[in-house]
Amino acid sequence: MLLASIKPGRSIALSGGFVLALSAAVMSSAARADEEIRPRPLTSLSMGFRFSETSGEELFASACQACHMPDGKGAVGAGTYPSLAQDSNLAAGGYPVYVVVRGQRAMPPVGAMMSDAQVAAVVNYVRTHFGNQYQDAVSADDVKLVRPEK
């Protein structure tokens, strides 16, 4: 029997089996998390209100994967984050450009913190990864056409 403190001066008894099961669950969950997390490219984090990353992969890791997950398959939890994997909505390059620049439903307009070239890079990355094979690249000029007028 182990004693666990829950407040100063108070404790509860934990059986060895419970502690062993809890430890196994934590270790198993940590191992799965390590397998699923795509390592961040070796760059510094963006500072301020602009992204400093330039490649689509770096931008995805910094701006997208927290919601859409490292494998692009999305998630359900406190909210619903749609999958980008094998996504037919990405077939027309203008659609993801619009969503990144202008936002949609719960997705904020993260493209407001990116240059036109950065938006094109992350959109092209998503359209050519995660089981997507859309080879018609979008350009910074395509992004410029979607930006709100100032």
C-alpha positions as CSV (number, residue, x, y, z in Angstrom):
1,M,0.0,0.0,0.0
2,L,1.4,3.4,-1.0
3,L,0.3,6.7,0.5
4,A,-0.3,9.6,-1.8
5,S,-0.6,13.2,-0.5
6,I,-3.6,15.1,-1.9
7,K,-3.3,18.1,0.4
8,P,-0.8,19.1,3.1
9,G,-1.6,16.9,6.1
10,R,-4.0,14.6,4.1
11,S,-3.2,11.4,2.2
12,I,-5.0,8.5,0.5
13,A,-3.9,4.9,0.3
14,L,-3.1,3.5,-3.2
15,S,-2.8,-0.2,-3.9
16,G,0.3,-1.4,-5.7
17,G,-1.8,-2.7,-8.5
18,F,-3.4,0.7,-9.1
19,V,0.0,2.4,-9.1
20,L,1.3,-0.2,-11.5
21,A,-1.7,0.1,-13.8
22,L,-1.5,3.9,-13.7
23,S,2.3,3.8,-14.5
24,A,1.7,1.5,-17.4
25,A,-1.0,3.7,-18.8
26,V,1.1,6.8,-18.6
27,M,4.1,5.1,-20.2
28,S,2.0,3.6,-23.0
29,S,0.4,6.9,-23.7
30,A,3.8,8.7,-23.7
31,A,5.2,6.1,-26.1
32,R,2.3,6.6,-28.5
33,A,2.6,10.4,-28.3
34,D,6.3,10.1,-29.2
35,E,5.4,7.9,-32.2
36,E,2.8,10.4,-33.5
37,I,4.6,13.7,-33.1
38,R,6.4,14.8,-36.1
39,P,9.7,16.4,-35.0
40,R,9.8,20.1,-35.6
41,P,12.4,21.3,-38.1
42,L,15.5,22.7,-36.4
43,T,14.6,26.3,-36.6
44,S,13.8,28.9,-34.0
45,L,10.2,29.6,-33.0
46,S,8.5,32.6,-34.7
47,M,8.5,35.8,-32.6
48,G,5.8,38.4,-32.6
49,F,2.8,38.4,-34.9
50,R,4.5,37.1,-38.0
51,F,5.8,33.7,-38.9
52,S,9.5,33.5,-39.6
53,E,9.5,30.0,-41.1
54,T,9.7,29.8,-44.9
55,S,9.2,26.2,-46.0
56,G,5.8,24.6,-46.1
57,E,6.9,21.9,-43.8
58,E,8.2,24.4,-41.2
59,L,5.0,26.5,-41.5
60,F,2.8,23.4,-41.1
61,A,4.7,22.4,-38.0
62,S,4.4,25.9,-36.5
63,A,0.9,27.0,-37.6
64,C,-1.2,24.0,-38.5
65,Q,-0.2,20.7,-36.8
66,A,-1.4,21.7,-33.3
67,C,-5.0,21.4,-34.6
68,H,-4.8,19.3,-37.7
69,M,-2.2,16.9,-36.1
70,P,1.2,15.9,-37.3
71,D,-0.2,13.4,-39.7
72,G,-2.8,15.8,-41.1
73,K,-5.7,13.6,-40.0
74,G,-7.3,16.2,-37.7
75,A,-8.8,15.6,-34.3
76,V,-12.0,15.7,-32.3
77,G,-12.0,16.9,-28.7
78,A,-12.7,20.4,-27.4
79,G,-13.5,21.1,-31.0
80,T,-13.4,19.4,-34.4
81,Y,-10.3,19.9,-36.5
82,P,-10.9,18.6,-40.0
83,S,-8.6,16.1,-41.6
84,L,-6.3,17.4,-44.4
85,A,-5.3,13.8,-45.4
86,Q,-6.5,12.7,-48.8
87,D,-8.8,15.7,-48.9
88,S,-10.6,16.3,-52.1
89,N,-11.4,19.8,-51.0
90,L,-7.8,20.7,-51.7
91,A,-8.1,19.8,-55.4
92,A,-8.7,23.4,-56.3
93,G,-5.7,25.4,-55.0
94,G,-7.8,28.5,-54.4
95,Y,-9.9,26.9,-51.7
96,P,-7.1,26.2,-49.2
97,V,-5.6,29.6,-50.0
98,Y,-8.9,31.3,-49.2
99,V,-9.3,29.4,-45.9
100,V,-5.7,30.1,-44.8
101,V,-5.9,33.8,-45.6
102,R,-9.5,34.5,-44.6
103,G,-10.3,31.8,-42.1
104,Q,-13.4,29.7,-42.0
105,R,-15.8,28.8,-39.2
106,A,-13.5,28.1,-36.2
107,M,-10.3,28.4,-38.1
108,P,-8.7,31.8,-37.7
109,P,-7.1,33.6,-40.7
110,V,-3.6,32.5,-39.9
111,G,-2.5,33.7,-43.3
112,A,-2.8,37.2,-41.9
113,M,0.5,36.5,-40.0
114,M,2.2,35.1,-43.2
115,S,3.5,36.6,-46.3
116,D,2.0,35.6,-49.7
117,A,5.0,33.4,-50.3
118,Q,4.5,31.7,-46.9
119,V,0.8,31.0,-47.5
120,A,1.7,29.5,-50.9
121,A,4.4,27.4,-49.4
122,V,2.2,25.9,-46.6
123,V,-0.8,25.4,-49.0
124,N,1.5,23.6,-51.5
125,Y,2.9,21.5,-48.7
126,V,-0.5,20.3,-47.6
127,R,-1.6,19.7,-51.1
128,T,1.3,17.4,-51.8
129,H,1.6,15.6,-48.5
130,F,-0.7,13.4,-46.3
131,G,-1.9,11.4,-49.2
132,N,-2.7,14.4,-51.3
133,Q,-1.1,14.6,-54.8
134,Y,-2.2,17.9,-56.2
135,Q,0.8,19.0,-58.2
136,D,-0.6,22.3,-59.6
137,A,1.2,24.7,-57.3
138,V,-0.3,27.9,-56.1
139,S,1.8,31.1,-56.2
140,A,2.3,34.2,-54.1
141,D,0.4,36.0,-56.8
142,D,-2.6,33.7,-56.3
143,V,-2.5,34.5,-52.6
144,K,-2.3,38.2,-53.2
145,L,-5.7,38.0,-55.2
146,V,-7.4,36.5,-52.1
147,R,-6.1,39.0,-49.5
148,P,-8.7,41.5,-48.2
149,E,-8.1,45.0,-49.5
150,K,-6.6,47.4,-47.0
